Amino acid sequence: MAKISAMALDLLPDNHPGIDPASVFVQVTALRETESLAAS
């Protein structure tokens, strides 16, 4: 999480100049998909 937050703040000025880094909220959502095994 610390690395992702730091990367987001590093990229912020390039992508959104004028945005205050203190006002940025970083949310990470992870999804995992699995396939059901058919009963034999």
C-alpha distance matrix in Angstrom:
0.0 3.8 5.5 5.1 6.1 8.5 9.9 10.6 12.4 14.2 15.5 16.4 19.8 20.9 20.3 21.1 23.2 24.1 21.0 20.0 16.3 16.5 17.4 14.4 12.4 9.3 9.5 8.3 11.2 12.0 15.7 17.9 21.5 24.2 27.9 30.4 32.9 36.4 38.6 41.4
3.8 0.0 3.8 5.5 5.2 6.1 8.6 10.0 10.7 12.2 14.4 15.4 18.3 19.8 19.9 20.5 22.0 22.9 20.0 18.6 14.8 15.0 16.7 14.1 13.0 10.5 11.8 11.5 14.7 15.7 19.4 21.5 25.2 27.9 31.5 34.1 36.5 40.0 42.2 44.9
5.5 3.8 0.0 3.8 5.5 5.1 6.1 8.6 10.0 10.4 12.3 14.2 17.0 17.8 18.1 19.4 21.0 22.4 20.0 19.1 15.3 16.5 18.0 15.1 14.4 11.5 12.9 12.0 15.2 15.7 19.2 21.2 24.6 27.3 30.9 33.7 36.0 39.5 41.9 44.5
5.1 5.5 3.8 0.0 3.8 5.5 5.1 6.1 8.7 9.8 10.6 12.2 15.5 16.1 15.7 17.0 19.1 20.6 17.9 17.5 13.9 15.3 16.1 12.7 11.8 8.5 9.8 8.8 12.2 13.1 16.6 19.0 22.4 25.4 28.9 31.8 34.4 37.8 40.3 43.0
6.1 5.2 5.5 3.8 0.0 3.8 5.5 5.1 6.3 8.6 10.1 10.6 13.8 15.3 15.0 15.4 17.2 18.1 15.3 14.3 10.6 11.6 12.7 9.6 9.1 6.6 9.1 9.6 13.4 15.2 18.8 21.6 25.0 28.2 31.7 34.5 37.2 40.5 43.0 45.9
8.5 6.1 5.1 5.5 3.8 0.0 3.8 5.5 5.2 6.1 8.7 9.9 12.5 13.9 14.6 15.3 16.5 17.6 15.3 14.3 10.6 12.2 14.1 11.4 11.9 10.1 12.8 13.2 16.9 18.4 21.9 24.4 27.8 30.9 34.4 37.3 39.8 43.2 45.8 48.5
9.9 8.6 6.1 5.1 5.5 3.8 0.0 3.8 5.4 5.0 6.2 8.5 11.3 11.7 12.2 13.8 15.3 17.3 15.3 15.2 11.8 14.2 15.4 12.3 12.9 10.6 13.0 12.9 16.3 17.5 20.8 23.2 26.3 29.5 32.8 35.9 38.5 41.8 44.6 47.2
10.6 10.0 8.6 6.1 5.1 5.5 3.8 0.0 3.8 5.4 5.3 6.0 9.5 10.4 9.9 10.9 13.0 14.7 12.2 12.5 9.3 11.8 12.3 9.0 9.8 7.8 10.6 11.4 14.8 16.7 20.0 22.9 25.9 29.3 32.6 35.7 38.5 41.6 44.4 47.2
12.4 10.7 10.0 8.7 6.3 5.2 5.4 3.8 0.0 3.8 5.5 5.1 7.7 9.8 10.2 10.3 11.4 12.5 10.3 9.8 6.4 9.3 10.6 8.2 10.1 9.4 12.9 14.3 17.9 20.1 23.4 26.4 29.5 32.9 36.2 39.2 42.0 45.2 48.0 50.8
14.2 12.2 10.4 9.8 8.6 6.1 5.0 5.4 3.8 0.0 3.8 5.7 7.0 8.2 9.8 10.9 11.5 13.4 12.2 12.2 9.4 12.5 14.1 11.8 13.8 12.7 15.9 16.7 20.2 21.9 25.1 27.8 30.8 34.0 37.3 40.5 43.1 46.4 49.2 51.8
15.5 14.4 12.3 10.6 10.1 8.7 6.2 5.3 5.5 3.8 0.0 3.8 5.8 5.5 6.4 8.4 9.8 12.4 11.3 12.5 10.3 13.8 14.4 11.8 13.8 12.6 15.4 16.1 19.3 21.0 23.9 26.7 29.4 32.8 35.9 39.2 41.9 45.0 48.0 50.6
16.4 15.4 14.2 12.2 10.6 9.9 8.5 6.0 5.1 5.7 3.8 0.0 3.8 5.5 5.3 5.5 7.0 9.1 7.6 9.0 7.4 11.1 11.2 9.0 11.6 11.5 14.7 16.2 19.4 21.8 24.7 27.8 30.5 34.1 37.2 40.3 43.2 46.2 49.2 52.0
19.8 18.3 17.0 15.5 13.8 12.5 11.3 9.5 7.7 7.0 5.8 3.8 0.0 3.8 5.6 5.3 4.5 7.1 7.4 9.0 8.6 12.4 12.9 11.6 14.8 15.1 18.4 20.1 23.3 25.5 28.4 31.5 34.1 37.7 40.7 43.9 46.8 49.8 52.8 55.6
20.9 19.8 17.8 16.1 15.3 13.9 11.7 10.4 9.8 8.2 5.5 5.5 3.8 0.0 3.8 5.9 6.2 9.7 10.3 12.6 12.1 15.9 16.0 14.3 17.0 16.7 19.6 20.6 23.6 25.5 28.1 30.9 33.3 36.8 39.7 43.0 45.9 48.8 51.9 54.5
20.3 19.9 18.1 15.7 15.0 14.6 12.2 9.9 10.2 9.8 6.4 5.3 5.6 3.8 0.0 3.8 6.3 9.7 9.5 12.4 12.0 15.6 14.9 12.8 15.2 14.9 17.4 18.7 21.2 23.4 25.8 28.8 31.0 34.6 37.4 40.7 43.6 46.4 49.6 52.3
21.1 20.5 19.4 17.0 15.4 15.3 13.8 10.9 10.3 10.9 8.4 5.5 5.3 5.9 3.8 0.0 3.8 6.3 6.0 9.4 10.0 13.3 12.2 10.9 13.8 14.4 17.2 19.2 21.9 24.5 27.0 30.2 32.6 36.3 39.1 42.2 45.4 48.1 51.2 54.1
23.2 22.0 21.0 19.1 17.2 16.5 15.3 13.0 11.4 11.5 9.8 7.0 4.5 6.2 6.3 3.8 0.0 3.8 5.6 8.6 10.0 13.3 12.9 12.5 15.9 17.0 20.1 22.2 25.2 27.8 30.5 33.7 36.2 39.8 42.7 45.9 48.9 51.7 54.8 57.7
24.1 22.9 22.4 20.6 18.1 17.6 17.3 14.7 12.5 13.4 12.4 9.1 7.1 9.7 9.7 6.3 3.8 0.0 3.8 6.4 9.0 11.7 11.1 11.8 15.5 17.3 20.6 23.2 26.2 29.2 32.0 35.4 37.9 41.6 44.6 47.6 50.8 53.6 56.5 59.5
21.0 20.0 20.0 17.9 15.3 15.3 15.3 12.2 10.3 12.2 11.3 7.6 7.4 10.3 9.5 6.0 5.6 3.8 0.0 3.8 6.2 8.6 7.5 8.1 11.7 13.8 17.1 19.9 22.9 26.0 28.8 32.3 35.0 38.7 41.8 44.6 47.8 50.6 53.5 56.6
20.0 18.6 19.1 17.5 14.3 14.3 15.2 12.5 9.8 12.2 12.5 9.0 9.0 12.6 12.4 9.4 8.6 6.4 3.8 0.0 3.8 5.4 5.5 7.2 10.9 13.3 16.9 19.9 23.1 26.3 29.4 32.9 35.8 39.4 42.7 45.4 48.6 51.5 54.2 57.3
16.3 14.8 15.3 13.9 10.6 10.6 11.8 9.3 6.4 9.4 10.3 7.4 8.6 12.1 12.0 10.0 10.0 9.0 6.2 3.8 0.0 3.8 5.3 5.4 8.8 10.6 14.4 17.1 20.6 23.5 26.8 30.1 33.3 36.7 40.1 42.9 45.9 49.0 51.6 54.7
16.5 15.0 16.5 15.3 11.6 12.2 14.2 11.8 9.3 12.5 13.8 11.1 12.4 15.9 15.6 13.3 13.3 11.7 8.6 5.4 3.8 0.0 3.8 5.6 8.3 10.9 14.4 17.5 20.9 24.0 27.4 30.8 34.0 37.4 40.8 43.3 46.5 49.5 51.9 55.1
17.4 16.7 18.0 16.1 12.7 14.1 15.4 12.3 10.6 14.1 14.4 11.2 12.9 16.0 14.9 12.2 12.9 11.1 7.5 5.5 5.3 3.8 0.0 3.8 6.6 9.9 13.0 16.5 19.5 22.9 26.1 29.6 32.7 36.2 39.5 41.9 45.2 48.1 50.6 53.9
14.4 14.1 15.1 12.7 9.6 11.4 12.3 9.0 8.2 11.8 11.8 9.0 11.6 14.3 12.8 10.9 12.5 11.8 8.1 7.2 5.4 5.6 3.8 0.0 3.8 6.4 9.8 13.0 16.2 19.5 22.6 26.2 29.2 32.7 36.0 38.6 41.8 44.7 47.3 50.5
12.4 13.0 14.4 11.8 9.1 11.9 12.9 9.8 10.1 13.8 13.8 11.6 14.8 17.0 15.2 13.8 15.9 15.5 11.7 10.9 8.8 8.3 6.6 3.8 0.0 3.8 6.5 10.0 13.0 16.5 19.6 23.2 26.3 29.7 33.1 35.5 38.7 41.6 44.1 47.3
9.3 10.5 11.5 8.5 6.6 10.1 10.6 7.8 9.4 12.7 12.6 11.5 15.1 16.7 14.9 14.4 17.0 17.3 13.8 13.3 10.6 10.9 9.9 6.4 3.8 0.0 3.8 6.7 10.1 13.2 16.5 19.9 23.1 26.6 30.0 32.5 35.6 38.7 41.2 44.3
9.5 11.8 12.9 9.8 9.1 12.8 13.0 10.6 12.9 15.9 15.4 14.7 18.4 19.6 17.4 17.2 20.1 20.6 17.1 16.9 14.4 14.4 13.0 9.8 6.5 3.8 0.0 3.8 6.6 10.0 13.2 16.7 19.9 23.3 26.7 29.0 32.3 35.2 37.7 40.9
8.3 11.5 12.0 8.8 9.6 13.2 12.9 11.4 14.3 16.7 16.1 16.2 20.1 20.6 18.7 19.2 22.2 23.2 19.9 19.9 17.1 17.5 16.5 13.0 10.0 6.7 3.8 0.0 3.8 6.5 10.0 13.3 16.6 19.9 23.4 25.9 29.0 32.1 34.6 37.7
11.2 14.7 15.2 12.2 13.4 16.9 16.3 14.8 17.9 20.2 19.3 19.4 23.3 23.6 21.2 21.9 25.2 26.2 22.9 23.1 20.6 20.9 19.5 16.2 13.0 10.1 6.6 3.8 0.0 3.8 6.6 10.2 13.3 16.7 20.1 22.5 25.7 28.6 31.1 34.3
12.0 15.7 15.7 13.1 15.2 18.4 17.5 16.7 20.1 21.9 21.0 21.8 25.5 25.5 23.4 24.5 27.8 29.2 26.0 26.3 23.5 24.0 22.9 19.5 16.5 13.2 10.0 6.5 3.8 0.0 3.8 6.8 10.2 13.4 17.0 19.5 22.5 25.7 28.2 31.2
15.7 19.4 19.2 16.6 18.8 21.9 20.8 20.0 23.4 25.1 23.9 24.7 28.4 28.1 25.8 27.0 30.5 32.0 28.8 29.4 26.8 27.4 26.1 22.6 19.6 16.5 13.2 10.0 6.6 3.8 0.0 3.8 6.7 10.1 13.5 16.0 19.2 22.2 24.8 27.9
17.9 21.5 21.2 19.0 21.6 24.4 23.2 22.9 26.4 27.8 26.7 27.8 31.5 30.9 28.8 30.2 33.7 35.4 32.3 32.9 30.1 30.8 29.6 26.2 23.2 19.9 16.7 13.3 10.2 6.8 3.8 0.0 3.8 6.7 10.3 12.9 15.8 19.0 21.6 24.5
21.5 25.2 24.6 22.4 25.0 27.8 26.3 25.9 29.5 30.8 29.4 30.5 34.1 33.3 31.0 32.6 36.2 37.9 35.0 35.8 33.3 34.0 32.7 29.2 26.3 23.1 19.9 16.6 13.3 10.2 6.7 3.8 0.0 3.8 6.9 9.8 12.9 15.8 18.7 21.6
24.2 27.9 27.3 25.4 28.2 30.9 29.5 29.3 32.9 34.0 32.8 34.1 37.7 36.8 34.6 36.3 39.8 41.6 38.7 39.4 36.7 37.4 36.2 32.7 29.7 26.6 23.3 19.9 16.7 13.4 10.1 6.7 3.8 0.0 3.7 6.5 9.2 12.4 15.2 18.0
27.9 31.5 30.9 28.9 31.7 34.4 32.8 32.6 36.2 37.3 35.9 37.2 40.7 39.7 37.4 39.1 42.7 44.6 41.8 42.7 40.1 40.8 39.5 36.0 33.1 30.0 26.7 23.4 20.1 17.0 13.5 10.3 6.9 3.7 0.0 3.8 6.4 9.1 12.3 14.9
30.4 34.1 33.7 31.8 34.5 37.3 35.9 35.7 39.2 40.5 39.2 40.3 43.9 43.0 40.7 42.2 45.9 47.6 44.6 45.4 42.9 43.3 41.9 38.6 35.5 32.5 29.0 25.9 22.5 19.5 16.0 12.9 9.8 6.5 3.8 0.0 3.8 6.2 8.9 12.0
32.9 36.5 36.0 34.4 37.2 39.8 38.5 38.5 42.0 43.1 41.9 43.2 46.8 45.9 43.6 45.4 48.9 50.8 47.8 48.6 45.9 46.5 45.2 41.8 38.7 35.6 32.3 29.0 25.7 22.5 19.2 15.8 12.9 9.2 6.4 3.8 0.0 3.8 6.3 8.8
36.4 40.0 39.5 37.8 40.5 43.2 41.8 41.6 45.2 46.4 45.0 46.2 49.8 48.8 46.4 48.1 51.7 53.6 50.6 51.5 49.0 49.5 48.1 44.7 41.6 38.7 35.2 32.1 28.6 25.7 22.2 19.0 15.8 12.4 9.1 6.2 3.8 0.0 3.8 6.2
38.6 42.2 41.9 40.3 43.0 45.8 44.6 44.4 48.0 49.2 48.0 49.2 52.8 51.9 49.6 51.2 54.8 56.5 53.5 54.2 51.6 51.9 50.6 47.3 44.1 41.2 37.7 34.6 31.1 28.2 24.8 21.6 18.7 15.2 12.3 8.9 6.3 3.8 0.0 3.8
41.4 44.9 44.5 43.0 45.9 48.5 47.2 47.2 50.8 51.8 50.6 52.0 55.6 54.5 52.3 54.1 57.7 59.5 56.6 57.3 54.7 55.1 53.9 50.5 47.3 44.3 40.9 37.7 34.3 31.2 27.9 24.5 21.6 18.0 14.9 12.0 8.8 6.2 3.8 0.0
